[in-house]
């Protein structure tokens, strides 16, 4: 899927030791929330092809499943509270946050919103449904005659979801085929845009649950 631009990101944080998610633990990284995304380079979605040989010939092509997926994520700014939560940082009195030997990042969903390169009026969605964020670097630089900004640079390391074994999804908002509620339910376990304000959580669903077995 060819893409144009990077509009925003949406990040959901799982409850500890579950694949459930609370609605108030889903955050947007976009200008409305004082954030701004730059790029997200997803690597190794498919595994390396390693032929399996036997009887003096290639027996199987190999390459089943997913690869060691990672995302190099750069943002002009991630809202500070969101950044601290997705990195699992410990907070202290006085506005202090830290990363130490006991720091463990929570499992998150990482959705990226872009546009179709063929028809830029169509929104494109990419999502990695389970993984952890890690701080790549912090690199302040001196200002010169122009202001120099240090961008947020994080790495997202993805894994497969326990509920169904999936790691990556993508979709285009084509009016004929796309359904927002189905997309959000597949990714977050609930339809975010229509959910009742009194409902706060739902389990991730297995995509085969609604089909005949």
C-alpha positions in Angstrom: 0.0 0.0 0.0 1.6 3.2 -1.2 1.1 6.1 1.3 1.2 9.9 1.3 2.0 11.8 4.5 1.6 10.9 8.2 -1.4 12.6 9.7 -1.4 11.3 13.3 -0.9 8.4 15.6 -3.2 6.7 18.1 -1.8 4.7 21.0 -3.7 2.4 23.4 -2.2 1.0 26.6 -3.3 -2.5 27.7 -4.3 -3.2 31.3 -1.5 -5.0 33.1 -1.3 -8.8 32.3 -4.2 -8.7 29.9 -5.1 -7.8 26.3 -8.0 -5.6 27.6 -7.9 -1.8 27.1 -9.6 1.1 28.8 -11.0 3.8 26.7 -9.2 6.5 28.8 -5.9 4.7 28.0 -6.2 5.5 24.3 -4.3 8.6 23.2 -3.9 10.7 20.1 -0.6 12.2 19.0 -1.7 15.1 16.8 -1.8 18.9 16.9 -5.2 18.9 18.7 -3.4 17.2 21.7 -0.3 19.4 21.3 1.6 16.6 19.5 3.0 16.2 16.0 4.2 13.1 14.2 7.0 13.0 11.6 7.7 9.4 10.5 7.2 5.7 11.4 9.3 3.2 9.6 8.0 -0.3 10.1 10.6 -3.0 9.5 10.5 -6.8 9.2 6.7 -7.3 9.0 7.3 -10.5 7.1 10.0 -13.0 8.2 13.2 -13.6 6.4 12.9 -16.3 3.8 15.0 -19.2 4.8 14.7 -22.2 2.4 14.5 -25.6 4.1 16.5 -28.2 2.2 16.1 -32.0 2.0 16.9 -34.8 -0.4 19.4 -32.5 -2.2 16.8 -29.9 -3.1 14.7 -27.1 -1.6 12.0 -28.9 0.4 10.0 -25.9 1.6 10.4 -22.1 1.0 10.1 -21.2 4.7 9.1 -17.7 5.7 5.8 -18.5 7.5 4.3 -16.0 10.0 5.7 -12.6 10.9 9.1 -11.2 11.3 10.8 -9.4 14.2 8.7 -6.2 13.6 10.0 -2.9 14.9 9.1 0.7 14.2 11.4 3.7 14.3 9.0 6.4 15.4 9.9 10.1 15.2 7.6 12.8 16.5 8.1 16.5 16.8 6.3 16.1 20.2 4.5 13.5 22.1 2.4 14.9 24.9 4.6 14.5 28.0 2.1 12.5 30.1 1.5 10.1 27.2 5.2 9.7 26.6 5.8 8.8 30.2 3.0 6.3 30.3 3.9 4.4 27.1 7.6 4.2 28.3 6.6 2.9 31.7 8.4 5.8 33.4 8.1 6.1 37.2 7.0 9.5 38.3 7.9 11.3 41.5 6.9 14.4 43.4 8.1 17.6 41.9 7.3 16.8 38.3 10.1 14.2 38.0 10.0 11.0 35.9 12.7 8.4 35.5 13.8 5.2 33.8 15.7 2.7 35.9 16.6 -1.0 36.3 13.0 -1.9 37.2 11.4 0.1 34.4 9.1 -2.0 32.2 7.2 -0.5 29.3 3.5 -1.6 29.1 2.1 -3.4 26.1 0.5 -1.0 23.7 -1.4 -0.8 20.4 0.2 1.6 17.9 -2.0 2.9 15.1 -0.7 5.2 12.3 -3.0 7.3 10.2 -1.8 8.3 6.7 -3.4 8.7 3.2 -3.5 6.6 0.1 -0.9 7.8 -2.4 -3.2 7.0 -5.3 -6.1 9.0 -3.9 -5.0 11.3 -1.1 -8.6 12.0 -0.1 -8.8 8.4 1.3 -7.4 7.9 4.8 -5.1 5.0 5.4 -4.7 3.1 8.7 -1.8 0.9 9.8 -1.8 -0.8 13.2 0.5 -3.0 15.2 -1.7 -4.5 17.8 0.7 -5.5 20.5 4.2 -4.3 21.5 6.3 -2.0 23.6 7.8 1.5 23.2 11.4 2.2 24.1 13.3 5.5 24.2 15.8 5.6 21.4 17.7 8.8 22.1 17.5 12.3 23.6 19.8 14.7 21.8 19.5 18.4 22.6 21.5 20.7 20.3 22.4 24.3 20.5 20.3 26.9 18.8 22.1 28.9 16.1 20.5 31.8 14.2 17.4 29.5 13.9 15.8 27.4 16.6 16.9 23.8 16.7 14.3 21.2 18.1 15.1 17.8 19.6 12.5 15.4 18.3 11.0 12.5 20.3 12.6 9.3 18.9 11.2 6.0 20.1 11.3 2.4 18.9 8.2 0.2 19.0 9.0 -3.5 19.2 5.9 -5.6 18.1 4.8 -9.1 18.9 1.8 -11.2 18.0 -1.5 -10.8 19.9 -2.2 -13.8 22.2 -5.9 -13.8 21.3 -5.5 -14.5 17.6 -1.8 -14.5 16.7 -2.0 -11.3 14.5 0.5 -8.5 14.7 -0.2 -6.1 11.8 -3.3 -4.8 10.1 -3.9 -2.2 7.4 -6.9 -0.7 5.7 -8.0 2.2 3.4 -11.2 4.2 4.1 -12.8 3.3 0.9 -16.5 4.2 1.1 -17.5 0.9 -0.4 -15.5 -1.5 1.8 -14.3 0.3 4.9 -16.3 0.2 8.2 -14.8 2.3 11.1 -16.5 0.3 13.8 -15.2 -3.0 12.4 -11.7 -1.5 12.1 -11.7 -0.2 15.7 -13.1 -3.4 17.1 -10.5 -5.4 15.3 -7.7 -3.2 16.6 -8.9 -2.0 20.0 -11.6 -4.6 20.9 -14.4 -1.9 20.8 -15.8 0.8 18.5 -14.3 4.0 19.8 -16.2 6.5 17.7 -19.7 5.2 18.8 -19.0 3.7 22.2 -21.4 4.7 25.0 -19.7 7.1 27.4 -20.5 4.7 30.3 -18.6 1.9 28.7 -14.8 1.9 29.4 -13.3 -1.4 28.3 -13.5 -4.4 26.0 -11.4 -7.4 25.2 -9.6 -7.7 21.9 -11.5 -10.0 19.6 -10.4 -12.9 17.5 -11.2 -12.1 13.8 -12.5 -15.7 13.4 -15.0 -15.4 16.1 -17.7 -13.9 13.8 -17.2 -16.5 11.0 -18.2 -20.1 10.6 -15.6 -22.6 11.6 
